[in-house]
Amino acid sequence: MPGKMVAIFGALKLLWTVFAVSQAFKIETSPDSRTLAQIGDSISLTCSTTDCESPSFSWRTQIDSPLNAKVINERTTSMLTMDPVSFDNEHSYLCTATCGSGKLEKGIQVEIYSFPKDPEIRLSGPVEVGKPITAQCVVPDVYPFDRLEVDFLKGNQLMKTQDFLEDMERKSLETKSVEVTFTPVIEDIGKALVCRAKLHIDIDEMDSVPKEREATKDLQVYISPQNTVISVQPSTRLQEGDSVTMTCSSQGLPAPEIFWSKKLENENLQPLSGNSTLTLIAMRIEDSGIYVCEGANLIGRHRKEVELIVEEKPFTMDISPGPRVAAQIGETVVLTCSVTGCESPSFSWRTQIDSPLRGQVSSARAKSTLTLSSVSLENEHSYLCMATCGPKKQEKGIQVDLYSFPRDPEIEMSGLLVSGRPITVNCTVPYVYPFDHLEIELLKEGTILMSKHFLEATDRKSLETKSLDMTFTPTTEDTGKALVCLAKLHMGEMESEPKQRQSTHTLYVNVPPKEPTVLVTPSSILEEGSSVNMTCFSDGFPDPKILWSRQLSNGTLQPLSENTTLTLVSTKVEDAGIYVCKGTNQAGISAKEVELIVQVFPKDIQLKAFPSESVKEGDTVIISCTCGNVPETWVILKKKAETGDTVLRSIDGAYTIRKAQLEDAGVYECESKNKVGSQLRSLTLDVKGRENIKDYFSPELLVLYCASSLIIPAIGMTIYFARKANMKGSYSLVDAQKSKV
């Protein structure tokens, strides 16, 4: 390499000398000074001149070795092509251009390499968890190998890196490899081995990027079969005719295949199945032995053994359903007696007290049945079945207990549910047997309100109807809650849980109507001809029905409407009165009265003077003002005057003037007024004066006056003495004269 560098510097010096001698034309090369070519590829070097029309070119190596290339000249360009590139082309090539007397020369260094294939990853065997394995990364046909670097990774973990820095004795293609040994673990599943090869070839020392090739190999991790387990159902110890199921499992990767076999007397294995489950039915004595389960995959096997023992089946007897059975009266009960271990048994049935069976017997092979149809209280016995097999006999019994519990309880209320009003709930359970096992519970929303056990003794078998009564006071909060009657018939040892029946009654608590609220729009006092809306509300449950009526003068009610709102349009005086709103539901009635007052504009005013509007001085005059309206009308009498009106004190609209004077003459006005309005009426009273005194004391009047003054005392005395005489039983003028008056 140092010799090459000296030759390159010499050539460059020569070129600079030639350039200094003649600058008439220029020479250029492509690539400029250095190039890199891979062995087997094709590469071309180009030499060209400028400012020279017909240059001549020549090519040579720095050390004057054969070119091993082909030259093509065309006008001002010369091309040197190496195809294919080989070790013989690794030189410094010089291009000489001659133009007249001028000559220029320029060199190009050609460096070669070989890096044609990706690395190859090789494994020494299958990758098995827990067993060491050697992985090899091979990089083929490398040149120059002293610039090769190899990294070996597992996943993201660098296992090994290696440089090949040994001296090269000759130019040749070399295959280099890196080996690493590791022990696979379960965590390696899914990982990959990566071999990354880098060939550091520097064309430009300032910008060195190595050539790189990479190979990846996914790890196929294996686990040899292990933890092989056998489960046997129902047991490894069996009887003739039984069935058995054996299930085998084995762990490994890939999942092991399962193979069943039976070990023979000569220790050989008899293949049975390739499934994980092996089922043997109708077992015989000769089926006893050792059964082998083997789990196998690509890299190994693992086996497990189990021994089955098949015993001779004894003569046994069974009765079902037993030993006790509970049946409801009216149902059909079938008692079954069966035998195992005997091919042709004989059967017989009887009751414990040798009473009639009251049933039908049917026998076939190893089974006999006693059918009790529509059982009644007479079928409540202990029944015995005897099975005979040659000299062997067996007998078993079954107790038939009867009960009656045919219907759900019935819930009845003593009346309507009304908030705050006590009520009695009755829960009845009909046709119960045995009633001394009966329990009744009354619950509200899951809370027991009352319970009762019927434990009284009974001397006879009969169906009884039992009930439970409870009194409680409902509230509005009970609405929507469930009242449950739960009946339990405890069957004792026959059943762990009692038979149950229940009925549910949802409570709807009625609330009597509250006192209604009445809204009168616009008011209960209104003008004649206007309209009024009377709206009635009442709370209760269920919602009260609203009834409007009017109270008549005799106290009876006249129905008007069943709507919430009663509307009167264009009211009249006759519409005034008492209106009654009733709220009613099935729990009660509530009422509210409202008085409607209809006012009218004052009318039909009459203003009169009695005896006349023209009187004489001294006469008595009554001025009367009347109005044909309803009450609440004010009548005001006034006397008009220039100095101001004078309000007269009247009684029921009448004003009396005794001994009218001239000043009593004038205009009298009557104002009829109420909240609606007012009206006026007026009249003029004329008072005439007397002409003279004679008119007052005429002779006739004077005579009458004198006579009356004498007659009146005389009449009075006569009456006095008459009364006195009546008291004494006689009348005496002398005595009368003696009396003091």
Secondary structure, DSSP 4 states (H G I P E B T S, - for coil): -HHHHHHHHHHHHHHHHHHHH--SSEEEEESSSEEEEETTS-EEEEEEEES-SS-EEEEEETT-----SEEEEETTEEEEEESS--GGG-SEEEEEEEETTEEEEEEEEEEEEB--S--EEEESS-EETTS-EEEEEEEEEEBSGGGEEEEEEETTEEEEEEE--PPPSS---EEEEEEEEE---GGGTT-EEEEEEEE---SSTTS---EEEEEEEE--EEEEEEEEEEEEES-SEEETT--EEEEEEEEEESPPEEEEEEE-TTS-EEEEESSSEEEE-S--GGG-EEEEEEEEETTEEEEEEEEEEEEPPP-EEEEES-SEEEEETTS-EEEEEEEES-SS-EEEEEETT-----SEEEEETTEEEEEE-S--GGG-SEEEEEEEETTEEEEEEEEEEEEB--S--EEEESS--BTTS-EEEEEEEEEEBSGGGEEEEEEETTEEEEEEE-----SS---EEEEEEEEE---GGGTTPEEEEEEEE--GGG-SS-EEEEEEEE---BBPPPPPEEEEES-SEEETT--EEEEEE---BSPPEEEEEEE-TTS-EEEEESSSEEEE-S--GGG-EEEEEEEEETTEEEEEEEEEEEE------EEEEES-SEEETT--EEEEEE--S-SS-EEEEEE--TT--EEE--BTTEEEESS--GGG-EEEEEEEE-SS-EEEEEEEEEEEPPS-GGGTS-HHHHHHHHHHHHHHHHHHHHHHHHHHHHHHTS--HHHHHHS--
